[in-house]
């Protein structure tokens, strides 16, 4: 947990520094502010950089992406300028100004991008997309074979993922403390707080439960919800999706183990918060925007319980959906 806080502080420092200094002009309309030059060798074609990065649109300063949300860096492959579609001042150009330990803010000019690539400007921005970057590690290609270079990357990420694993317990404890929760904890490690008691029988194996839910990481980042307003507020709205209560058959449909267990604890009308350890969620692999070893939080409401024939739980109830 301490590690992620340090990186987040670094990102805030980069943004604050850029806000009070002028950007330099680069090729192709690229603007940049080097917040920290650690004096290390800069990246060249063939190298890879492990970076923490926040990407924002100039339209309402909207957040588009952040590696801090998942706690893992992004690897950027520095391509050769001769590759078709690349141009001076593009995304690839930014990272050639950086080496290990450097921090910078870049503003990528979308008018130049459209003119150089022949592609329309993205709809989510007006003129610039801003990248706040901190380089964690520089992997130099040099005379290394591709397999040797990517073996370094593989070893590096195994270490990063191990760090996520070892920090999970502290993340859970910190979330519960910060939110002043007094949860009930089951033998499996599932924790829950009932906010509003329901009525009637609890769901059993084979019953169908109808559920409203919002799922977040312990940093409060929403990764999924069936509430359209919450989705819009958190930039996860999908216009092709039907935002309505979902239903699944307990012990039959492939949901995470934490849900299979939790929804046998509640009756119709119950509103609760679930705190789900990764072993009952998406485990060591994660899924989508959910990183490996990520504890999850769900605010749920049991809209209805539809009785069904009792069934034995599926042999493998690993997560494939919520």
Secondary structure, 3 states (H helix, E strand, C coil): CHHHHHHHHHHHHHHHHHHCCCCEECHHHCEEEEEECCCCCECCCCCEEEEEEEEEECCCCCEEEEHHHCCCCEEEECCCCCCCCCCCCCHHHHHCCCECCCEEEEEEEHHHHHHHHCCCCCCCCCCEEEEEEEEEEEECCCCCCHHHHHHHHHHHHHHHHHHHHHHHHHHHHHHHHHCCCCCEECCCCCEEEEEECCEEEECCCCCEEEEEEEEEECCCCEEEECCHHHHHHCCCCCCCCCCCCEEEECCCCCCCHHHHHHCCCCEECCEEEEEECHHHCCCCCCECCECCCCCEEEEEEEEEEECCCCCCCCCCCCCCCC
